[in-house]
Amino acid sequence: MKKILIIEDNLEIRENTAELLELNNYSVFTAESGHSGFELAKKTNPDIILCDMMMPESDVQEFLRLARSDYIVHQIPLIFFSAGSSASETKKSLIKKSANYLQKPFTEKQLLQTIERGLSKKEKYD
């Protein structure tokens, strides 16, 4: 069973996304900040990470800073998601480094397709 880590500060989005993925036979772990997500990624070694780009306390840039310092976490494919309507230069740069990007709100089909693309990219390099 593939493992997915969701890093999202919004409880409702985090729980709903986790439930959708669990119903589709993924093992799911969740974290509410970049820092706690990094610590959980080190412990669980997920196959892919879904990470919100805009979190108030510890955002995606904090997560990436921490991930780059850890060889294992740095190798895990990322999918960023955000409710922002236009990508700033920072967002564009982060998206280029990730497996994929999802615009909120997203459908179950969009979520699953994006995850499968990210996982297939990972398998090419394993």
C-alpha positions as CSV (number, residue, x, y, z in Angstrom):
1,M,0.0,0.0,0.0
2,K,1.4,3.4,-1.0
3,K,2.0,5.9,1.8
4,I,1.0,9.6,1.4
5,L,1.8,12.5,3.7
6,I,-0.6,15.5,3.7
7,I,0.7,18.7,5.0
8,E,-2.2,21.1,5.4
9,D,-3.1,23.6,8.1
10,N,-6.8,23.6,7.4
11,L,-8.3,20.7,9.5
12,E,-11.3,20.2,7.2
13,I,-9.3,20.0,4.0
14,R,-6.7,17.8,5.7
15,E,-9.3,15.3,7.0
16,N,-11.4,15.3,3.8
17,T,-8.4,14.7,1.6
18,A,-7.1,12.0,3.9
19,E,-10.5,10.3,3.8
20,L,-10.6,10.4,0.0
21,L,-7.2,8.8,-0.2
22,E,-7.9,6.2,2.4
23,L,-11.1,5.2,0.5
24,N,-8.8,4.7,-2.6
25,N,-6.5,2.3,-0.7
26,Y,-3.7,4.7,0.3
27,S,-2.1,4.7,3.7
28,V,-2.3,8.4,4.8
29,F,-0.4,10.4,7.4
30,T,-1.2,14.1,8.1
31,A,0.5,17.1,9.5
32,E,-0.6,20.7,10.1
33,S,2.6,22.5,9.4
34,G,5.8,22.3,7.4
35,H,7.9,21.5,10.5
36,S,5.7,18.7,11.8
37,G,5.3,17.4,8.2
38,F,9.1,17.2,7.9
39,E,9.4,15.3,11.2
40,L,6.6,12.9,10.1
41,A,8.2,12.4,6.7
42,K,11.4,11.3,8.4
43,K,9.5,8.8,10.5
44,T,7.1,7.4,7.9
45,N,9.1,7.7,4.7
46,P,6.0,8.3,2.5
47,D,5.9,7.6,-1.2
48,I,4.7,11.1,-2.0
49,I,3.9,14.3,-0.1
50,L,1.0,16.6,-0.7
51,C,1.9,20.1,0.7
52,D,-0.2,23.2,1.0
53,M,1.8,26.2,-0.2
54,M,0.3,28.8,2.2
55,M,0.3,28.0,5.9
56,P,0.5,30.6,8.6
57,E,3.0,29.2,11.0
58,S,5.4,27.0,9.0
59,D,4.9,27.2,5.2
60,V,6.1,25.2,2.2
61,Q,9.4,27.2,2.1
62,E,10.1,26.1,5.7
63,F,9.3,22.5,4.8
64,L,11.6,22.6,1.7
65,R,14.4,24.2,3.8
66,L,14.1,21.3,6.2
67,A,13.7,18.6,3.5
68,R,16.8,19.7,1.7
69,S,18.8,19.0,4.8
70,D,17.7,15.4,4.9
71,Y,18.7,13.0,2.1
72,I,15.7,10.7,2.4
73,V,13.0,13.4,2.7
74,H,14.6,15.4,-0.2
75,Q,14.1,12.4,-2.5
76,I,10.3,12.1,-1.9
77,P,8.1,13.5,-4.7
78,L,6.0,16.6,-3.9
79,I,2.7,17.8,-5.0
80,F,1.9,21.4,-4.0
81,F,-1.6,22.7,-3.7
82,S,-2.9,26.2,-3.1
83,A,-6.1,28.2,-3.3
84,G,-4.2,31.2,-4.6
85,S,-5.5,32.3,-8.0
86,S,-2.2,33.5,-9.5
87,A,1.3,32.1,-9.0
88,S,3.9,34.5,-7.8
89,E,7.5,34.0,-8.8
90,T,8.1,32.2,-5.6
91,K,5.2,29.8,-6.3
92,K,6.4,29.3,-9.8
93,S,9.8,28.4,-8.6
94,L,8.5,25.9,-6.0
95,I,6.1,24.3,-8.5
96,K,9.0,23.7,-10.9
97,K,10.7,21.7,-8.2
98,S,7.7,19.6,-7.4
99,A,6.1,16.5,-8.9
100,N,2.9,18.5,-9.7
101,Y,0.6,21.2,-8.6
102,L,-3.1,21.1,-7.7
103,Q,-5.3,24.2,-7.6
104,K,-7.9,24.2,-4.7
105,P,-10.6,23.3,-4.8
106,F,-9.8,20.1,-6.7
107,T,-11.9,17.1,-7.5
108,E,-11.3,13.5,-6.4
109,K,-10.4,12.6,-10.0
110,Q,-7.8,15.5,-10.2
111,L,-6.3,14.5,-6.9
112,L,-5.9,10.8,-7.8
113,Q,-4.6,11.5,-11.3
114,T,-2.0,14.0,-9.9
115,I,-0.9,11.5,-7.3
116,E,-0.5,8.7,-9.8
117,R,1.6,11.0,-12.1
118,G,3.8,11.8,-9.1
119,L,4.2,8.1,-8.1
120,S,4.9,7.1,-11.7
121,K,7.7,9.7,-11.8
122,K,9.2,8.3,-8.6
123,E,9.1,4.7,-9.8
124,K,11.1,5.7,-12.9
125,Y,13.9,6.8,-10.7
126,D,13.8,4.0,-8.0
